[in-house]
């Protein structure tokens, strides 16, 4: 089941119309409709709002049962890292799992730019 379908199923099980549900989470009905039909992937902020208002996890929305069984939280692998790096890695994970090609391409471009700056700075230090 796709994320939009899970959101629609959850909304209907709670007895809300699209308009009522959208108002409850402070989003437009048009945006909610686009998510439910799969035209738009739910954003991080949208998933956070669902969690705040209804207590549903983003894992429930993003993964079907079969997919979820294979997902392992890498948190334990980098728990000792500073919070800023852990947050960065969480953001990278979210971008990659979103399968949003535009966001992934933007991430790749930004990463290449950052690496180029680091290389340039290292070359300057060696001189």
Secondary structure, DSSP 8 states (H G I E B T S, - for coil): --HHHHHHHHHHHTT--HHHHHHHTT--HHHHHHHHTTSS---HHHHHHHHHHH---HHHHH--HHHHHT---GGGGGTTS-HHHHHHHHHHHHHHHHT-HHHHHHHHHHHHHHHHHHHHHHHHHH-
